[in-house]
Amino acid sequence: MRTLLVERQVADLATTHGIPEADVVSQVMLTNNAIKHLIEPHEVADLVTWLAGPAARMTTGTTFTMDGGWSAR
């Protein structure tokens, strides 16, 4: 998930790998993910909002994985 800590890691990894910061997420951090972008905090909040709402009232005993396809590889 995109956080301040991850943003700092992007800058460090760009220097380490000698690539632009814009390429770090897809080329270094998410090489095993089908979707090449970090999950944004608002995307987690959207799921939580849905889970807390009436549309999810029959949703029980399940796990929601938000990993950009990493676990499906």
Jmol script that loads the backbone (N, CA, C; Angstrom):
load data "model"
ATOM      1  N   MET A   1       0.845  -1.170   0.000  1.00  0.00           N
ATOM      2  CA  MET A   1       0.000   0.000   0.000  1.00  0.00           C
ATOM      3  C   MET A   1       0.889   1.230   0.000  1.00  0.00           C
ATOM      4  N   ARG A   2       0.486   2.208  -0.734  1.00  0.00           N
ATOM      5  CA  ARG A   2       1.255   3.445  -0.806  1.00  0.00           C
ATOM      6  C   ARG A   2       1.160   4.190   0.532  1.00  0.00           C
ATOM      7  N   THR A   3       2.302   4.329   1.172  1.00  0.00           N
ATOM      8  CA  THR A   3       2.416   5.072   2.428  1.00  0.00           C
ATOM      9  C   THR A   3       3.654   5.955   2.335  1.00  0.00           C
ATOM     10  N   LEU A   4       3.861   6.790   3.326  1.00  0.00           N
ATOM     11  CA  LEU A   4       5.073   7.617   3.335  1.00  0.00           C
ATOM     12  C   LEU A   4       6.327   6.753   3.377  1.00  0.00           C
ATOM     13  N   LEU A   5       6.284   5.673   4.137  1.00  0.00           N
ATOM     14  CA  LEU A   5       7.429   4.770   4.207  1.00  0.00           C
ATOM     15  C   LEU A   5       7.743   4.179   2.835  1.00  0.00           C
ATOM     16  N   VAL A   6       6.724   3.736   2.124  1.00  0.00           N
ATOM     17  CA  VAL A   6       6.926   3.162   0.793  1.00  0.00           C
ATOM     18  C   VAL A   6       7.452   4.220  -0.167  1.00  0.00           C
ATOM     19  N   GLU A   7       6.943   5.432  -0.078  1.00  0.00           N
ATOM     20  CA  GLU A   7       7.430   6.508  -0.947  1.00  0.00           C
ATOM     21  C   GLU A   7       8.927   6.744  -0.736  1.00  0.00           C
ATOM     22  N   ARG A   8       9.375   6.671   0.500  1.00  0.00           N
ATOM     23  CA  ARG A   8      10.811   6.819   0.772  1.00  0.00           C
ATOM     24  C   ARG A   8      11.587   5.640   0.194  1.00  0.00           C
ATOM     25  N   GLN A   9      11.025   4.455   0.265  1.00  0.00           N
ATOM     26  CA  GLN A   9      11.681   3.279  -0.294  1.00  0.00           C
ATOM     27  C   GLN A   9      11.799   3.383  -1.812  1.00  0.00           C
ATOM     28  N   VAL A  10      10.809   3.966  -2.457  1.00  0.00           N
ATOM     29  CA  VAL A  10      10.854   4.151  -3.905  1.00  0.00           C
ATOM     30  C   VAL A  10      12.070   4.989  -4.283  1.00  0.00           C
ATOM     31  N   ALA A  11      12.268   6.079  -3.582  1.00  0.00           N
ATOM     32  CA  ALA A  11      13.419   6.935  -3.873  1.00  0.00           C
ATOM     33  C   ALA A  11      14.732   6.188  -3.665  1.00  0.00           C
ATOM     34  N   ASP A  12      14.832   5.449  -2.583  1.00  0.00           N
ATOM     35  CA  ASP A  12      16.053   4.682  -2.304  1.00  0.00           C
ATOM     36  C   ASP A  12      16.284   3.598  -3.352  1.00  0.00           C
ATOM     37  N   LEU A  13      15.229   2.891  -3.738  1.00  0.00           N
ATOM     38  CA  LEU A  13      15.368   1.829  -4.727  1.00  0.00           C
ATOM     39  C   LEU A  13      15.732   2.374  -6.109  1.00  0.00           C
ATOM     40  N   ALA A  14      15.233   3.548  -6.431  1.00  0.00           N
ATOM     41  CA  ALA A  14      15.607   4.170  -7.707  1.00  0.00           C
ATOM     42  C   ALA A  14      17.104   4.414  -7.753  1.00  0.00           C
ATOM     43  N   THR A  15      17.642   4.911  -6.670  1.00  0.00           N
ATOM     44  CA  THR A  15      19.088   5.145  -6.595  1.00  0.00           C
ATOM     45  C   THR A  15      19.849   3.826  -6.663  1.00  0.00           C
ATOM     46  N   THR A  16      19.411   2.854  -5.897  1.00  0.00           N
ATOM     47  CA  THR A  16      20.085   1.549  -5.854  1.00  0.00           C
ATOM     48  C   THR A  16      20.107   0.869  -7.221  1.00  0.00           C
ATOM     49  N   HIS A  17      18.982   0.920  -7.938  1.00  0.00           N
ATOM     50  CA  HIS A  17      18.865   0.221  -9.216  1.00  0.00           C
ATOM     51  C   HIS A  17      19.225   1.098 -10.416  1.00  0.00           C
ATOM     52  N   GLY A  18      19.452   2.380 -10.180  1.00  0.00           N
ATOM     53  CA  GLY A  18      19.809   3.287 -11.265  1.00  0.00           C
ATOM     54  C   GLY A  18      18.704   3.480 -12.281  1.00  0.00           C
ATOM     55  N   ILE A  19      17.459   3.534 -11.788  1.00  0.00           N
ATOM     56  CA  ILE A  19      16.308   3.736 -12.665  1.00  0.00           C
ATOM     57  C   ILE A  19      15.483   4.902 -12.150  1.00  0.00           C
ATOM     58  N   PRO A  20      14.633   5.468 -13.006  1.00  0.00           N
ATOM     59  CA  PRO A  20      13.780   6.575 -12.550  1.00  0.00           C
ATOM     60  C   PRO A  20      12.794   6.105 -11.473  1.00  0.00           C
ATOM     61  N   GLU A  21      12.459   6.991 -10.559  1.00  0.00           N
ATOM     62  CA  GLU A  21      11.491   6.655  -9.510  1.00  0.00           C
ATOM     63  C   GLU A  21      10.178   6.156 -10.096  1.00  0.00           C
ATOM     64  N   ALA A  22       9.788   6.690 -11.241  1.00  0.00           N
ATOM     65  CA  ALA A  22       8.518   6.297 -11.872  1.00  0.00           C
ATOM     66  C   ALA A  22       8.506   4.819 -12.273  1.00  0.00           C
ATOM     67  N   ASP A  23       9.680   4.212 -12.432  1.00  0.00           N
ATOM     68  CA  ASP A  23       9.752   2.808 -12.853  1.00  0.00           C
ATOM     69  C   ASP A  23       9.931   1.835 -11.696  1.00  0.00           C
ATOM     70  N   VAL A  24      10.212   2.324 -10.507  1.00  0.00           N
ATOM     71  CA  VAL A  24      10.519   1.449  -9.373  1.00  0.00           C
ATOM     72  C   VAL A  24       9.344   0.552  -9.004  1.00  0.00           C
ATOM     73  N   VAL A  25       8.165   1.090  -8.947  1.00  0.00           N
ATOM     74  CA  VAL A  25       7.013   0.298  -8.504  1.00  0.00           C
ATOM     75  C   VAL A  25       6.800  -0.887  -9.435  1.00  0.00           C
ATOM     76  N   SER A  26       6.752  -0.656 -10.736  1.00  0.00           N
ATOM     77  CA  SER A  26       6.461  -1.755 -11.660  1.00  0.00           C
ATOM     78  C   SER A  26       7.654  -2.668 -11.893  1.00  0.00           C
ATOM     79  N   GLN A  27       8.853  -2.123 -11.911  1.00  0.00           N
ATOM     80  CA  GLN A  27      10.028  -2.924 -12.263  1.00  0.00           C
ATOM     81  C   GLN A  27      10.721  -3.579 -11.077  1.00  0.00           C
ATOM     82  N   VAL A  28      10.508  -3.068  -9.875  1.00  0.00           N
ATOM     83  CA  VAL A  28      11.195  -3.612  -8.707  1.00  0.00           C
ATOM     84  C   VAL A  28      10.210  -4.135  -7.663  1.00  0.00           C
ATOM     85  N   MET A  29       9.294  -3.284  -7.244  1.00  0.00           N
ATOM     86  CA  MET A  29       8.424  -3.635  -6.121  1.00  0.00           C
ATOM     87  C   MET A  29       7.301  -4.595  -6.495  1.00  0.00           C
ATOM     88  N   LEU A  30       6.792  -4.494  -7.705  1.00  0.00           N
ATOM     89  CA  LEU A  30       5.616  -5.284  -8.079  1.00  0.00           C
ATOM     90  C   LEU A  30       5.889  -6.222  -9.248  1.00  0.00           C
ATOM     91  N   THR A  31       7.079  -6.755  -9.322  1.00  0.00           N
ATOM     92  CA  THR A  31       7.411  -7.632 -10.449  1.00  0.00           C
ATOM     93  C   THR A  31       6.511  -8.860 -10.495  1.00  0.00           C
ATOM     94  N   ASN A  32       6.027  -9.330  -9.364  1.00  0.00           N
ATOM     95  CA  ASN A  32       5.164 -10.520  -9.329  1.00  0.00           C
ATOM     96  C   ASN A  32       3.675 -10.201  -9.315  1.00  0.00           C
ATOM     97  N   ASN A  33       3.318  -8.940  -9.405  1.00  0.00           N
ATOM     98  CA  ASN A  33       1.907  -8.556  -9.386  1.00  0.00           C
ATOM     99  C   ASN A  33       1.359  -8.426 -10.797  1.00  0.00           C
ATOM    100  N   ALA A  34       0.121  -8.868 -10.990  1.00  0.00           N
ATOM    101  CA  ALA A  34      -0.546  -8.699 -12.278  1.00  0.00           C
ATOM    102  C   ALA A  34      -0.883  -7.231 -12.529  1.00  0.00           C
ATOM    103  N   ILE A  35      -1.246  -6.523 -11.482  1.00  0.00           N
ATOM    104  CA  ILE A  35      -1.588  -5.105 -11.584  1.00  0.00           C
ATOM    105  C   ILE A  35      -0.397  -4.315 -11.064  1.00  0.00           C
ATOM    106  N   LYS A  36       0.164  -3.489 -11.908  1.00  0.00           N
ATOM    107  CA  LYS A  36       1.428  -2.817 -11.583  1.00  0.00           C
ATOM    108  C   LYS A  36       1.229  -1.444 -10.947  1.00  0.00           C
ATOM    109  N   HIS A  37       0.433  -1.385  -9.908  1.00  0.00           N
ATOM    110  CA  HIS A  37       0.373  -0.151  -9.128  1.00  0.00           C
ATOM    111  C   HIS A  37       0.138  -0.521  -7.668  1.00  0.00           C
ATOM    112  N   LEU A  38       0.640   0.320  -6.804  1.00  0.00           N
ATOM    113  CA  LEU A  38       0.448   0.110  -5.373  1.00  0.00           C
ATOM    114  C   LEU A  38      -1.003   0.393  -5.020  1.00  0.00           C
ATOM    115  N   ILE A  39      -1.511  -0.358  -4.069  1.00  0.00           N
ATOM    116  CA  ILE A  39      -2.857  -0.061  -3.597  1.00  0.00           C
ATOM    117  C   ILE A  39      -2.822   1.275  -2.858  1.00  0.00           C
ATOM    118  N   GLU A  40      -3.814   2.066  -3.097  1.00  0.00           N
ATOM    119  CA  GLU A  40      -3.913   3.383  -2.473  1.00  0.00           C
ATOM    120  C   GLU A  40      -4.755   3.271  -1.205  1.00  0.00           C
ATOM    121  N   PRO A  41      -4.464   4.094  -0.214  1.00  0.00           N
ATOM    122  CA  PRO A  41      -5.243   4.046   1.029  1.00  0.00           C
ATOM    123  C   PRO A  41      -6.753   4.170   0.804  1.00  0.00           C
ATOM    124  N   HIS A  42      -7.152   4.982  -0.155  1.00  0.00           N
ATOM    125  CA  HIS A  42      -8.601   5.150  -0.389  1.00  0.00           C
ATOM    126  C   HIS A  42      -9.230   3.869  -0.925  1.00  0.00           C
ATOM    127  N   GLU A  43      -8.440   3.010  -1.579  1.00  0.00           N
ATOM    128  CA  GLU A  43      -8.989   1.746  -2.065  1.00  0.00           C
ATOM    129  C   GLU A  43      -9.293   0.802  -0.898  1.00  0.00           C
ATOM    130  N   VAL A  44      -8.451   0.801   0.107  1.00  0.00           N
ATOM    131  CA  VAL A  44      -8.727   0.022   1.319  1.00  0.00           C
ATOM    132  C   VAL A  44      -9.940   0.610   2.028  1.00  0.00           C
ATOM    133  N   ALA A  45      -9.989   1.922   2.112  1.00  0.00           N
ATOM    134  CA  ALA A  45     -11.133   2.578   2.756  1.00  0.00           C
ATOM    135  C   ALA A  45     -12.438   2.264   2.024  1.00  0.00           C
ATOM    136  N   ASP A  46     -12.386   2.179   0.697  1.00  0.00           N
ATOM    137  CA  ASP A  46     -13.584   1.838  -0.073  1.00  0.00           C
ATOM    138  C   ASP A  46     -14.090   0.443   0.298  1.00  0.00           C
ATOM    139  N   LEU A  47     -13.180  -0.514   0.442  1.00  0.00           N
ATOM    140  CA  LEU A  47     -13.583  -1.864   0.837  1.00  0.00           C
ATOM    141  C   LEU A  47     -14.174  -1.853   2.244  1.00  0.00           C
ATOM    142  N   VAL A  48     -13.531  -1.156   3.157  1.00  0.00           N
ATOM    143  CA  VAL A  48     -14.030  -1.084   4.538  1.00  0.00           C
ATOM    144  C   VAL A  48     -15.416  -0.457   4.566  1.00  0.00           C
ATOM    145  N   THR A  49     -15.606   0.599   3.781  1.00  0.00           N
ATOM    146  CA  THR A  49     -16.912   1.263   3.719  1.00  0.00           C
ATOM    147  C   THR A  49     -17.978   0.295   3.211  1.00  0.00           C
ATOM    148  N   TRP A  50     -17.644  -0.446   2.170  1.00  0.00           N
ATOM    149  CA  TRP A  50     -18.593  -1.430   1.647  1.00  0.00           C
ATOM    150  C   TRP A  50     -18.898  -2.495   2.692  1.00  0.00           C
ATOM    151  N   LEU A  51     -17.868  -3.016   3.345  1.00  0.00           N
ATOM    152  CA  LEU A  51     -18.071  -4.046   4.357  1.00  0.00           C
ATOM    153  C   LEU A  51     -18.930  -3.568   5.525  1.00  0.00           C
ATOM    154  N   ALA A  52     -18.829  -2.287   5.837  1.00  0.00           N
ATOM    155  CA  ALA A  52     -19.596  -1.731   6.951  1.00  0.00           C
ATOM    156  C   ALA A  52     -21.019  -1.343   6.545  1.00  0.00           C
ATOM    157  N   GLY A  53     -21.311  -1.441   5.273  1.00  0.00           N
ATOM    158  CA  GLY A  53     -22.614  -1.007   4.790  1.00  0.00           C
ATOM    159  C   GLY A  53     -23.596  -2.144   4.592  1.00  0.00           C
ATOM    160  N   PRO A  54     -24.811  -1.794   4.243  1.00  0.00           N
ATOM    161  CA  PRO A  54     -25.881  -2.785   4.102  1.00  0.00           C
ATOM    162  C   PRO A  54     -25.663  -3.764   2.949  1.00  0.00           C
ATOM    163  N   ALA A  55     -24.924  -3.384   1.930  1.00  0.00           N
ATOM    164  CA  ALA A  55     -24.707  -4.279   0.785  1.00  0.00           C
ATOM    165  C   ALA A  55     -23.906  -5.521   1.167  1.00  0.00           C
ATOM    166  N   ALA A  56     -23.159  -5.445   2.256  1.00  0.00           N
ATOM    167  CA  ALA A  56     -22.323  -6.569   2.674  1.00  0.00           C
ATOM    168  C   ALA A  56     -22.913  -7.336   3.853  1.00  0.00           C
ATOM    169  N   ARG A  57     -24.180  -7.138   4.137  1.00  0.00           N
ATOM    170  CA  ARG A  57     -24.746  -7.731   5.344  1.00  0.00           C
ATOM    171  C   ARG A  57     -24.719  -9.255   5.351  1.00  0.00           C
ATOM    172  N   MET A  58     -24.669  -9.873   4.192  1.00  0.00           N
ATOM    173  CA  MET A  58     -24.610 -11.332   4.130  1.00  0.00           C
ATOM    174  C   MET A  58     -23.181 -11.839   3.924  1.00  0.00           C
ATOM    175  N   THR A  59     -22.234 -10.945   3.976  1.00  0.00           N
ATOM    176  CA  THR A  59     -20.831 -11.323   3.818  1.00  0.00           C
ATOM    177  C   THR A  59     -20.279 -11.699   5.181  1.00  0.00           C
ATOM    178  N   THR A  60     -19.985 -12.986   5.353  1.00  0.00           N
ATOM    179  CA  THR A  60     -19.461 -13.467   6.629  1.00  0.00           C
ATOM    180  C   THR A  60     -18.379 -14.505   6.378  1.00  0.00           C
ATOM    181  N   GLY A  61     -17.460 -14.601   7.294  1.00  0.00           N
ATOM    182  CA  GLY A  61     -16.458 -15.653   7.270  1.00  0.00           C
ATOM    183  C   GLY A  61     -15.605 -15.704   6.028  1.00  0.00           C
ATOM    184  N   THR A  62     -15.252 -14.577   5.487  1.00  0.00           N
ATOM    185  CA  THR A  62     -14.444 -14.561   4.274  1.00  0.00           C
ATOM    186  C   THR A  62     -13.276 -13.596   4.423  1.00  0.00           C
ATOM    187  N   THR A  63     -12.322 -13.741   3.556  1.00  0.00           N
ATOM    188  CA  THR A  63     -11.154 -12.865   3.534  1.00  0.00           C
ATOM    189  C   THR A  63     -11.129 -12.133   2.207  1.00  0.00           C
ATOM    190  N   PHE A  64     -10.805 -10.877   2.241  1.00  0.00           N
ATOM    191  CA  PHE A  64     -10.658 -10.087   1.030  1.00  0.00           C
ATOM    192  C   PHE A  64      -9.182  -9.757   0.865  1.00  0.00           C
ATOM    193  N   THR A  65      -8.622 -10.237  -0.211  1.00  0.00           N
ATOM    194  CA  THR A  65      -7.206  -9.998  -0.480  1.00  0.00           C
ATOM    195  C   THR A  65      -7.077  -8.867  -1.489  1.00  0.00           C
ATOM    196  N   MET A  66      -6.316  -7.865  -1.115  1.00  0.00           N
ATOM    197  CA  MET A  66      -6.061  -6.727  -1.994  1.00  0.00           C
ATOM    198  C   MET A  66      -4.552  -6.699  -2.266  1.00  0.00           C
ATOM    199  N   ASP A  67      -4.122  -7.536  -3.204  1.00  0.00           N
ATOM    200  CA  ASP A  67      -2.681  -7.642  -3.431  1.00  0.00           C
ATOM    201  C   ASP A  67      -2.286  -7.488  -4.900  1.00  0.00           C
ATOM    202  N   GLY A  68      -3.172  -6.958  -5.714  1.00  0.00           N
ATOM    203  CA  GLY A  68      -2.831  -6.698  -7.105  1.00  0.00           C
ATOM    204  C   GLY A  68      -2.579  -7.941  -7.936  1.00  0.00           C
ATOM    205  N   GLY A  69      -3.078  -9.070  -7.499  1.00  0.00           N
ATOM    206  CA  GLY A  69      -2.911 -10.307  -8.232  1.00  0.00           C
ATOM    207  C   GLY A  69      -1.696 -11.128  -7.830  1.00  0.00           C
ATOM    208  N   TRP A  70      -0.948 -10.659  -6.837  1.00  0.00           N
ATOM    209  CA  TRP A  70       0.271 -11.365  -6.421  1.00  0.00           C
ATOM    210  C   TRP A  70      -0.034 -12.800  -5.986  1.00  0.00           C
ATOM    211  N   SER A  71      -1.095 -12.990  -5.203  1.00  0.00           N
ATOM    212  CA  SER A  71      -1.399 -14.329  -4.710  1.00  0.00           C
ATOM    213  C   SER A  71      -1.984 -15.242  -5.786  1.00  0.00           C
ATOM    214  N   ALA A  72      -2.404 -14.701  -6.904  1.00  0.00           N
ATOM    215  CA  ALA A  72      -2.992 -15.484  -7.977  1.00  0.00           C
ATOM    216  C   ALA A  72      -1.952 -15.952  -8.999  1.00  0.00           C
ATOM    217  N   ARG A  73      -0.741 -15.535  -8.831  1.00  0.00           N
ATOM    218  CA  ARG A  73       0.275 -15.875  -9.832  1.00  0.00           C
ATOM    219  C   ARG A  73       0.569 -17.282  -9.851  1.00  0.00           C
TER     220      ARG A  73
END
end "model"
wireframe off; spacefill off
backbone 0.3
color backbone group
